[in-house]
Amino acid sequence: MSADNIDVVIIGRNEGKRLIACFNSIIGQVNRIIYVDSGSTDGSVENARQIGIEVVELDMAIPFTAARGRNAGLAKLKESKPVPEFVQFIDGDCKIADGWFEAALAGINNHQDVAAVFGRRREEFPDKTPYNRIVDMEWQRLVGESDSCGGDALMRMKALEEVDGYNNSLIAGEEPEMCLRMRRKGWKIVNIGHEMTIHDANITRFEQMWKRSVRCGHAYFDGFLMYGKSKDRYRTHEVVSVLFWALVIPLISIGLIPVSKGLSLLLLFSYLLLWYRLRKWRLKMKNSPAHASRYAAFYTVAKFAELQGMLQNLFKRMTNKKAEIIEYK
């Protein structure tokens, strides 16, 4: 099947064989493919051009963000006519699943108020490391109308133009923020439940997952400062949750040791409640008890990494330093 009303924007840096696999999963199925490279040194640009992929090379003198990369791809698409009706965004470490374009078009064509459709992103090697499995579970979303999508999604160009695309300044969380702006204009974001992309996280160390959560906390704080006081209460729940679990509970339990004769340390057992709630949620998502327990354990600890990200964000704002992308690979 060739979808001549879909163009694809791929972003990446030093993805090597994963990028070639990404290209091969798309070639011949769509009208046009744009690859936006952010300073690769592994021959990605040359490899893309050799197989006929159009390439946009970002000026790395300007701080890179995924949002900037995707916007650069959009700008390239708009240089020629006709402008595509739909744009599929995908990261260079992913492959398009069989049948996705047909399912995505069926999910969006008959609903003119839908700005974006997405489906199930899966890890290619979920059992290679415990961290890969946790990430695979993280990609699992409820089917139906959603508040946001991730980096992989089929989007309507009209909706993208109405909101002026992604926010280049955000180093993370750019997709939910743009989806918020779309929803404010009456657009819908829908998970159609179909297999969409196969991802290769290749996370082998706890340190990588920690940095990933630091980045998440940074994004929470950005979103809260931008829209937290609006009627959407955007990212308010996430910020309050991080502050409660990673700051308030430790301060009270440790700070009151002298007056409580150590009894305040019993508050630390409340982390078992957080673990239980997270585990219960994963069980509802049909994950195995062992995987649900492991997921809950990590994301209980991750509250402290998210607090680190929020504090780093605050410090940079107070010192007028520009935020830089937080890489974990």
N, C-alpha and C positions, 0 to 999 in steps of 0.2 A: 504493500500500500504506500502510495506517495501522497503526502498531505501538502498540497501546493499552497495552502493558506497558513502554514506554520513555518516560521523561521526559528532557529535555535541559537541561543547565546550560551557559550561555555566559558567559564572562568577557571584559571588554574596557574600553578607555579610548580615546576619541578615534579610533575606527577608521573613522568616516565612512561612505563608500559601501561599504567592505568589510563593515561590520557589517550593513547592509541586505541585501547579497548573502548573508551568512551566514544571516540570518533566512529569506530567500526559499528557500534550499536545504533548509530544514527544515520550514517551515510546511505543515501538512496530512499530514505523515508520522508524527507522534508524538502522544502524549497531551497533553503539556504542555511549555512552554518557559519557562525562567527565565533572564533576563538580569541578570547582576551587574555593575554599573557602578562603576568606581573613580575617580570625580571627573572625568568627561568634561566638556568645555566646548564641544563641537561639536554639541550637540543630540542626542546618542545616546539619552539617556533619553527625551526627548520623542518622538523618531522611533520608538522601541520601543513606547511606550505607544499611539501613534497606530495601529499595526497590530495591537494586541491582545496584545503580549508582556508578561508579568509582569516587573516590574523590582524588583531589590533594589539600593538605593544604599548603598554602604559609607560608614561614618563615616571620613573621611580624616584625622581627628585621630589615628587609630590607624594606625601604619605599614602600608601595603598590601603584601600578597604575593599571588601567584597562588593559593597554598594557601588563604589566608584567603578569597579570592573564591569558590573552588570549595566550600569548607565552608559559606559563607553560602548558596550556592545549594542545597546539600544540606539545610541547616536549613529553608529555605523549603519544600522538597518534603515534609519530614516534618510540616509543620504541618497538612496536610490528609490525609484518608484516601480511598482506600487509598494506602499508600506504594508507589511503583513498584517493580517487580521489577528493572528495569535503569535505569541512568543513563548517558546519553551526555554526556561532557564534550567541549567544543570551545572553542577560542579564537576571539575575535571577528574575527580577520583570516583566518579559514578558511571554506570552504564544504564541505558534505557532498557526497561524490561519489555519482553515481547508483548505486542498488542496494546502498549500504553497509548500510542498516538490515536488509535481508533477509539479506545475507551474514553480518552480525554476529550476528543472532539464530540463524541456522543453526549458527554456530560455537560458540555458548555454550549454547544450550538443551539440547543432548544431552550436555553434559559438566558435571556438577554440581560438579566440583572446579575449574572454571575461574572465576577471579574477574574477569578482564578479557580482552577481545579487542581487537586493533587491527590496522590494515592499513597500506597505503602512503599516506603523506602526500607530496604533490607540490607543487612550486612552480608557481604559475600562469604566471610569466614567467621560466623558468630561464635564458634566454639574454639577458635584459635587461642583466644585469651579471655579471661573473665571480663575484661573491660570492653572487648568487642561485643560480648553478649549484652552487657548493660546498655551500650549505645544502641544495639538493635532493638532492645525493649523501649528505649527512649523514642525511637522513630515511630513506634506504634501509637496511632491516634484513633479516636472515635470517628466512625463514618458519619457523614452528614455535614450540615452547615457548621463552620468553624470560625473562631476568631482570627485565625492566621494560618499561614502555611510556612514551610521552610524554604531552603534555597532552591529546591527542585519543584517546579510547578509550571503548568501551562496557563499563561495569562492573556487576557484580552488587551490588545494594544490601546484601544479606546480608553480603558480604565487606567492604564499606565500613564497615558498622556494627560488625563484629567488630574492626576496627583503629582505630575512631574517626576515620576519614577522614584527611585530610592533616594534616601538621604545619605549623601556622600560622607558626611562627617561621622557617621556611626561606625565604630569598629566592630560591632556585633549587634545582633538583634534588629538588623535593618529590615528583615522581612515582616515580622509582626508589626513594626512601626508603620510600614507602608500599608499593610493590610488594614490597620486602624484608620488611616486616612481614606482608604477606599470605602470602608464600611460607613464612615461619616458622610460619604457622598451617596449612600444608598446601595452600594455594591455588596455582593455576597461572596464569601470564600467557602468552597465546598470540598470535602474529602469524599471522593467517589469510591474509595475502598479497593480500587484495582491495583495490582502490582505496578509500580512506577519506575523505581530505579534500584540498582544494586550498587551498594557503597562499600568501599574498602577503607575502613577507619584505620586499621593497622596500629591500634593502640596496645602497646606492650608493657607500659610502666605506669605505676600509680601517679607519678609526677605529671604525666600527660593528662590524665583525667582531672587532676587537681587544677592544672592550668586552664583546662576546658571550663571548669566550674568558676574559676576566677573571672574568666571572660564573660560568663553568664551573669555573674554579680555586677560586673561593670555595665552590662547592657540593661539590667534591671534598674540601676540607678539613673542611667541616661533617660530611660523611658519614664521613670517616675518624675524626674525634674521637668520633662517636657509636657507631660499630660496628667500627672498624678492628681492635680487639683481640679481637673475637668470632670464632667459628669461620668466619663468612662472609668475614672479611677484607675487609669492604666498603670500597671505594675505596682500599685499600692499594696496589694495582698502579698506579692513576692517580697517587696522590701520590708514590710512589717514582719513577715515570717522569718526572714534572715536575721533581722535585728533581735527578734524575740529569742530565737534558738541559739544564735551564735554570740549574742552580746548580753542580753538581759538575764537569761538563765545562769550563765557562768558568773556574771558580776554579783548577782544576788547570792548564789550558793557559796561562792568563795568569800565575798565581802562580809557576809554575816556570820562567818565562822566564829569570831570572838564572842559575839553576843548570843549565839545559838548553841555554843559549846559543841560545834561541829554538826549539829542536826541539820543545818541548812544544806549540807552536802547531799542530803537525801533528794534534794531537787534534781540532782543529776540523773536520777532514775527516770525522770520525765522523758529522757531521750528514748527510752524504751517505748513510750507512747508514740513518739514520732515515727520510730522504726515500724511499729505495729500498723500505724495508719498507712504508711507508704507500702508496706507489704500487702495489706488488705486491698489497696488500689490495684496493685499488679496482679493479684489473684483474680480480681474482677475482670482484668484484661486477658484472662486465660493463660497467664504465665505459670510455669511450674512452681511449686513451693520453694524449691532450692534456688531457682533464679529470682523469684520474688524476694526472698530473704536477702540475697546478695545485693540486689538492686537497692532495697531499703537501707541496708547497712551503709552502702556507699553514699547515698544521697542524704543520709543523716549526718555523716561526716562532712559532706560537701557544703553544708550550710556555712561552715567556717571558711571554706574557699570562696564562697559567694560574698561573705562579709569582707574578705580581703580585696576582692574586686571592687566592691562598693567604696571601700576606704581609699583604694588607689585612685579611683575615679575622682573622689572628693579632693584628695591631695593635689591631683593635677589641675583641677579647677581652681583651687586656692592659690596655686603657684603659677597659674597661667601657662601651664605646659600642655602641648597638644597630645592627645591620646594616641598611642600607637597600637597597631594590631597585636593581639596576644595569640601567638602561635603555639600549638601543642604538639605538632608533628615534627 
